């Protein structure tokens, strides 16, 4: 599943803490990063991981939130924003 991991503001603004938390979150969730530009610009890790690792990522010090990508979930249900469901 695709997830978005947001770092705490204080961590995101400190280059050393930011990098350390990035690698800890990747390891905890066994995340395969998917959008390095988003992390560089916004401090948000976007990637693919197994659902049963979500709580591990949330427990990493410096992680503010770890959430499932809503659009991917909607896509699995064949519901797309602004478009009718497809058979």
N, C-alpha and C positions, 0 to 999 in steps of 0.2 A: 504494500500500500504506500501511497505517497503521503509524506508528512512535512509539516513546517514547524521548525523549532526556533523559537524566539529567545534571545538572550536577555538577561536583565540589563537595564540601561548602563549601570555602572560597569558591568563586564564588557559590554559591547564598545564602550568608550576607552577601554584600557587595552592596548594592542597585545600585551602579554597574556592577560586574563582571557581575552577574546580567543586567541589561538589555542590556549590550553583547554578552554571550555568546548571549543569546536571539536578538538580531537577526543575529548572525554565523551561528548555526546555521540560522535560517530562510533566509538568503541562500544558504548553502552547499548546502543540500538542496532549495532551492526548495520549502520546506515550507509547506503551507496549514494553519495552526493549527486545531485542532478542539476544544480544551478549555482555555480560558484560566484557568478556576478551578483546574485541576490545577497549572498553572504557578505561579499566585499562591500556592497553599497549600503545594505540595510541591517546586517547582522542577523539575518534569518537563514537558517540551514534548511534547504529543501532537498528531499531525497526519498529513496525507496527503502523500506524496511518491513519486517514482519510485525504484525499487530501485537503479538505477545511481548514485544520489547518496549512498547510505548511507556509503560510505568517506569522502566529503568532509565529512560531518557529524561523523563520528568523529574527524577530524583537526582540528576546530576547538578551539583552546586553551580549556580550561575545561569541555569536554564529557567526562564520565566514561564514558558508554555511550550507544549508539544501537542500539536493538533493534526488530525487527519484532514487531508485536502478535500474540501466539500465538493469541488467540481468533479474530482475523480470519483467520489462516492456517487454523486448524481449520475455520472456517466455510466457507472455500473448498473444503475437502475434505469438507464436509458431515458433520463430526464435531463434536458439541457436548457439552461436559462435562455429564454426568449425563443425557444424552438419547441415544437410539439414532440411528444414522445415518439420514438421510432419503433416499429415492430422488430 
